[in-house]
């Protein structure tokens, strides 16, 4: 090995090629020593590492691939050693940014695993996770950011990262956490969303991080991943003290159109910053979901006595739902003198426009049961009756 390193260092590449070729030829001629010889092969491969030897290493990778799928050329027990040689060759290639070669080797290992994933987890699966050196993995992500207009390169990056598994997603997330450019962050988040399951658990685990920007990024990634339980996942970030986190969470929820969105948004109303609160109420006005009634009514109760545009809009959200339950909630607002009069009046007007029988029943009962209430006269007017 020392001699091989020496002649490579002296630029005697052809001599090094011949020596390495002879080594592997001898192993194929002596199957009984092949496994042991292949165990030492990574040392030989690393001794030959260099830009000038990359073409030869590509040929060796092709040779390893051919042996891998030809049972007549290799004993089955040598399979792990051949796979390891492919992984080492890929690492060397990636060190010199020959990512196409790494991708090719990844495809070979994937083919070897196909249909036998459980059987090949420790050999081929492990090798896939070692296709790139740590430094090469970071460089791959850096180049992905730089080559933003190269779609072919983006596909290469995505393929390699999927081969690497969860470790790749972790690298992208860490790079995202360090990135100061908004446009670069968006590009990295798109990449994470394309990783699919490899990024899902990593994103979920960051939703409770102490750093606000990590939670914000995780909200955006979870939103792009299209998680089926997204509203529930983001119920915590909706209550985050930083408005930027709330903004990311509500944007993802609104974009998702998920079934539980209305309930989650309604229950989060008391925790939202004013401009986020307005967004949430606008969305609830659009959704008109029965599941939002409890949360919206609770929000109104918690702000009893106050007069604000948000409370007025919350009452209108209840009116828009137009169900018996929502109508009963409006009736409770009208009946409770603890609420600000303008808020009660908005609820009364909503009841006056309701086509539901329960609304008319409430108005009649309120006019009779609370004749001295400030809204009683207006209620009687709505009913078309005269005072007394």
Secondary structure, DSSP 8 states (H G I E B T S, - for coil): -HHHHHHHHTT-HHHHHHHHHHHHHHHHH-HHHHHHHHHHHHHHHHHT-SGGGHHHHHHHHHHHHHHHT-TTTS-GGGHHHHHHHHHHHHHHHHHTT-HHHHHHHHHHHHHHHTT-TTTTIIIIIHHHTTSS-HHHHHHHHHHHHHTTT-HHHHHHHHHHHHHHTHHHHHHHHHHHHH---HHHHHHHHHHHHHHTHHHHHHHHHHTT-SSHHHHHHHHHHHHHHT-TTHHHHTHHHHT-SSHHHHHHHHHHHHHHT-TTHHHHHHHHGGG--HHHHHHHHHHHHHH--GGGHHHHHHHHHHTTT---HHHHHHHHHHHHH-SHHHHHHHHHHHH-TTS-HHHHHHHHHHHHH---HHHHHHHHHHHHH-TTSTTHHHHHHHHT----
